[in-house]
């Protein structure tokens, strides 16, 4: 099984070779999943389309899936994830990748493009945010701790992350968001967003109750030359608008832009 040890963290990853590439020079696609997900759960419907034309790097981020389990999140965990991902890319001798990212993974993807612009050829993110406030934390707390988790999601979490570990994730995550707000709530600075130079597609569910679509508009305004695509959906727009989402990312990665 493919694992990489980085400091005291072990990351699991899959590296799928392309079936037929659009071009021998086509960059691999790096998948960055969201909270309590894995590449397989967050991009299940897109993987066959992506693998048909691109090699795909699909790590389980620290704390999830087959990677090392967490005992807590620090306020630097997004930036720590960037360091782990760059170490993985170095291990695989990948100088530059295209990035497809969802939610928390979108924040990691944005930071990767800002801090290591030479590593990212293009970037497509869904459901990301550059800052967090008390209202956001209240929405996350309701979603994870106050509203009962569906039996289906509980079964998925147990399958992806194992018993009893998965049961600690919601409370640890809410505590991390509270700590981030207490630390100022800045996840990515305006200067870092302005430093992103690759083609960037910002996607969001217009009816997202977890991460406001206003954040997508802010990202679009702050990232030079970025494009904005809103779906008639909530946070999981890639599931609710699967065909539209898949068509958009495939076109974007092939052409380097969504619109003419």
C-alpha positions as CSV (number, residue, x, y, z in Angstrom):
1,X,0.0,0.0,0.0
2,X,1.3,3.5,-0.8
3,X,2.2,5.4,2.4
4,X,4.6,8.3,3.0
5,X,6.0,9.2,6.4
6,X,6.3,13.0,7.0
7,X,7.7,13.9,10.4
8,X,5.3,12.1,12.8
9,X,2.5,11.8,10.3
10,X,1.8,8.9,7.9
11,X,-0.2,9.8,4.8
12,X,-2.0,7.2,2.6
13,X,-2.4,8.0,-1.1
14,X,-3.4,6.5,-4.4
15,X,-1.7,7.3,-7.6
16,X,-3.9,6.4,-10.6
17,X,-2.2,6.4,-14.0
18,X,-4.2,7.9,-16.9
19,X,-5.9,5.6,-19.4
20,X,-5.5,8.0,-22.4
21,X,-4.2,11.5,-21.8
22,X,-5.3,14.6,-23.7
23,X,-1.6,15.2,-24.2
24,X,1.6,13.5,-23.1
25,X,2.3,16.8,-21.2
26,X,-1.0,16.8,-19.3
27,X,-0.4,17.5,-15.7
28,X,-1.6,15.0,-13.0
29,X,-4.7,16.1,-11.0
30,X,-4.3,16.3,-7.2
31,X,-7.6,15.7,-5.3
32,X,-8.0,17.4,-1.9
33,X,-11.1,16.2,0.0
34,X,-13.1,17.9,2.7
35,X,-13.7,17.3,6.4
36,X,-14.3,13.7,7.3
37,X,-14.1,12.7,3.6
38,X,-11.6,10.8,1.4
39,X,-10.9,11.2,-2.3
40,X,-13.1,8.2,-2.9
41,X,-16.1,9.6,-1.0
42,X,-15.9,13.2,-2.2
43,X,-15.0,12.6,-5.9
44,X,-16.4,9.1,-6.5
45,X,-18.5,10.3,-9.5
46,X,-15.7,12.3,-11.0
47,X,-12.8,9.8,-10.7
48,X,-13.7,7.7,-13.8
49,X,-13.8,10.8,-15.9
50,X,-10.6,12.2,-14.5
51,X,-8.7,8.9,-14.8
52,X,-9.7,8.5,-18.4
53,X,-7.5,11.5,-19.3
54,X,-5.2,12.3,-16.4
55,X,-3.1,10.7,-13.8
56,X,-4.6,11.3,-10.4
57,X,-3.0,11.8,-7.0
58,X,-5.5,11.1,-4.3
59,X,-4.1,11.5,-0.7
60,X,-6.1,10.9,2.5
61,X,-5.4,14.1,4.4
62,X,-4.0,13.8,7.9
63,X,-6.7,12.6,10.3
64,X,-8.8,10.9,7.7
65,X,-9.2,7.5,6.0
66,X,-6.0,5.4,6.1
67,X,-3.7,8.2,7.1
68,X,-2.6,8.9,10.7
69,X,-5.4,9.6,13.2
70,X,-5.6,13.0,15.0
71,X,-5.9,13.7,18.7
72,X,-6.6,17.4,18.0
73,X,-6.5,20.1,15.3
74,X,-4.2,23.0,15.7
75,X,-4.9,26.5,14.3
76,X,-2.2,25.8,11.7
77,X,-3.7,22.6,10.4
78,X,-4.5,24.0,6.9
79,X,-0.9,25.2,6.4
80,X,0.4,21.9,7.9
81,X,-1.6,20.1,5.3
82,X,0.1,22.2,2.6
83,X,3.5,21.1,3.9
84,X,2.4,17.4,3.9
85,X,1.1,17.7,0.3
86,X,4.2,19.4,-1.0
87,X,6.3,16.6,0.6
88,X,4.1,14.0,-1.2
89,X,4.5,15.8,-4.5
90,X,8.3,15.8,-4.0
91,X,8.2,12.1,-3.2
92,X,6.3,11.4,-6.4
93,X,8.6,13.7,-8.4
94,X,5.7,15.8,-9.5
95,X,6.8,19.4,-10.1
96,X,3.4,20.8,-11.1
97,X,-0.2,19.6,-10.8
98,X,-3.8,20.6,-11.5
99,X,-5.8,20.8,-8.2
100,X,-9.4,19.8,-7.6
101,X,-10.5,20.5,-4.1
102,X,-13.6,20.5,-1.9
103,X,-14.5,22.4,1.3
104,X,-11.6,22.1,3.7
105,X,-9.5,20.7,0.9
106,X,-10.3,23.9,-1.0
107,X,-8.7,26.0,1.6
108,X,-5.6,23.7,1.4
109,X,-5.7,24.0,-2.4
110,X,-5.9,27.8,-2.3
111,X,-3.0,28.0,0.2
112,X,-0.9,25.6,-2.0
113,X,-1.5,27.8,-5.0
114,X,-0.6,31.0,-3.0
115,X,2.4,29.7,-1.2
116,X,3.8,27.4,-3.9
117,X,2.6,29.0,-7.2
118,X,5.2,27.0,-9.2
119,X,3.5,23.8,-8.2
120,X,-0.1,24.5,-9.3
121,X,-1.0,24.7,-13.0
122,X,-4.7,25.3,-12.5
123,X,-7.1,25.2,-9.5
124,X,-10.8,24.3,-9.1
125,X,-12.3,24.6,-5.7
126,X,-15.8,24.1,-4.3
127,X,-17.2,25.3,-1.0
128,X,-14.1,27.0,0.3
129,X,-13.7,30.2,2.4
130,X,-10.8,32.6,3.2
131,X,-12.0,33.6,6.7
132,X,-14.2,32.2,9.5
133,X,-16.4,33.9,12.0
134,X,-18.7,33.1,14.9
135,X,-21.8,32.8,12.6
136,X,-19.9,30.2,10.6
137,X,-18.9,28.2,13.7
138,X,-22.6,28.2,14.8
139,X,-23.6,26.7,11.5
140,X,-20.9,24.1,11.7
141,X,-21.8,23.3,15.3
142,X,-25.4,22.8,14.4
143,X,-24.5,20.6,11.4
144,X,-22.1,18.3,13.3
145,X,-23.1,18.4,17.0
146,X,-26.7,19.7,17.5
147,X,-28.4,18.2,14.5
148,X,-28.4,14.4,14.6
149,X,-26.1,12.8,12.0
150,X,-28.0,10.7,9.5
151,X,-27.6,6.9,9.9
152,X,-26.2,6.8,6.3
153,X,-23.5,9.3,7.1
154,X,-22.6,7.6,10.4
155,X,-22.2,4.3,8.5
156,X,-20.0,6.1,5.9
157,X,-17.9,7.7,8.6
158,X,-17.4,4.4,10.4
159,X,-16.4,2.8,7.1
160,X,-14.0,5.5,6.1
161,X,-12.3,6.3,9.4
162,X,-13.1,3.4,11.7
163,X,-14.8,2.9,15.1
164,X,-14.6,4.5,17.5
165,X,-12.2,7.1,16.1
166,X,-14.7,8.8,13.7
167,X,-16.9,9.8,16.7
168,X,-14.2,12.1,18.0
169,X,-14.0,14.0,14.7
170,X,-17.0,16.3,14.9
171,X,-16.2,17.7,18.3
172,X,-12.5,18.1,17.5
173,X,-13.4,19.9,14.3
174,X,-15.8,22.3,16.0
175,X,-13.2,23.1,18.7
176,X,-10.7,23.8,15.9
177,X,-13.1,26.3,14.2
178,X,-13.7,28.0,17.5
179,X,-9.9,28.3,18.0
180,X,-9.5,29.7,14.5
181,X,-12.1,32.4,15.2
182,X,-10.4,33.2,18.6
183,X,-7.1,33.5,16.7
184,X,-8.6,36.2,14.3
185,X,-10.5,34.0,11.8
186,X,-8.1,34.6,8.9
187,X,-7.5,31.4,7.0
188,X,-5.9,32.9,3.9
189,X,-4.8,36.6,3.7
190,X,-5.8,38.9,1.0
191,X,-2.2,39.2,0.0
192,X,-2.0,35.4,-0.4
193,X,-5.1,35.3,-2.5
194,X,-3.7,38.1,-4.7
195,X,-0.5,35.9,-5.2
196,X,-2.5,33.1,-6.9
197,X,-1.7,33.4,-10.6
198,X,-2.9,30.1,-12.1
199,X,-6.3,29.8,-13.8
200,X,-8.7,29.4,-10.9
201,X,-12.3,28.3,-10.9
202,X,-14.3,29.2,-7.7
203,X,-17.4,27.0,-7.4
204,X,-20.1,27.1,-4.6
205,X,-23.6,26.1,-3.8
206,X,-25.8,29.2,-3.9
207,X,-27.9,27.7,-1.0
208,X,-24.9,26.6,1.1
209,X,-25.9,26.8,4.8
210,X,-22.5,25.6,6.1
211,X,-20.2,28.0,4.1
212,X,-21.9,31.1,2.8
213,X,-21.8,31.6,-1.0
214,X,-20.6,35.2,-0.1
215,X,-17.2,33.6,0.5
216,X,-17.1,32.5,-3.1
217,X,-17.7,36.0,-4.3
218,X,-15.0,37.3,-2.0
219,X,-12.5,34.7,-3.4
220,X,-13.5,35.6,-6.9
221,X,-12.9,39.3,-6.2
222,X,-9.5,38.7,-4.6
223,X,-8.0,36.1,-7.0
224,X,-6.8,37.8,-10.2
225,X,-8.5,36.4,-13.3
226,X,-10.6,33.8,-11.4
227,X,-13.9,32.5,-12.7
228,X,-17.0,32.0,-10.5
229,X,-19.6,29.3,-10.9
230,X,-22.6,29.0,-8.6
231,X,-24.8,25.9,-8.4
232,X,-28.4,25.7,-7.3
233,X,-27.5,23.5,-4.4
234,X,-26.1,23.5,-0.8
235,X,-22.6,22.6,0.4
236,X,-22.5,19.3,-1.4
237,X,-23.1,20.8,-4.8
238,X,-20.8,18.2,-6.4
239,X,-23.3,15.5,-5.3
240,X,-26.6,17.4,-6.0
241,X,-25.5,18.9,-9.3
242,X,-23.2,16.0,-10.3
243,X,-23.4,16.3,-14.1
244,X,-23.0,20.0,-14.2
245,X,-20.1,20.0,-11.8
246,X,-18.3,17.2,-13.6
247,X,-18.8,18.8,-17.0
248,X,-17.5,22.1,-15.6
249,X,-14.3,20.7,-14.1
250,X,-13.5,18.6,-17.1
251,X,-13.9,21.6,-19.5
252,X,-11.9,23.8,-17.1
253,X,-9.0,21.4,-16.8
254,X,-8.9,20.7,-20.5
255,X,-9.1,24.3,-21.7
256,X,-7.7,26.2,-18.7
257,X,-10.8,28.3,-18.4
258,X,-14.6,27.7,-18.1
259,X,-15.8,30.6,-20.3
260,X,-14.5,32.2,-23.5
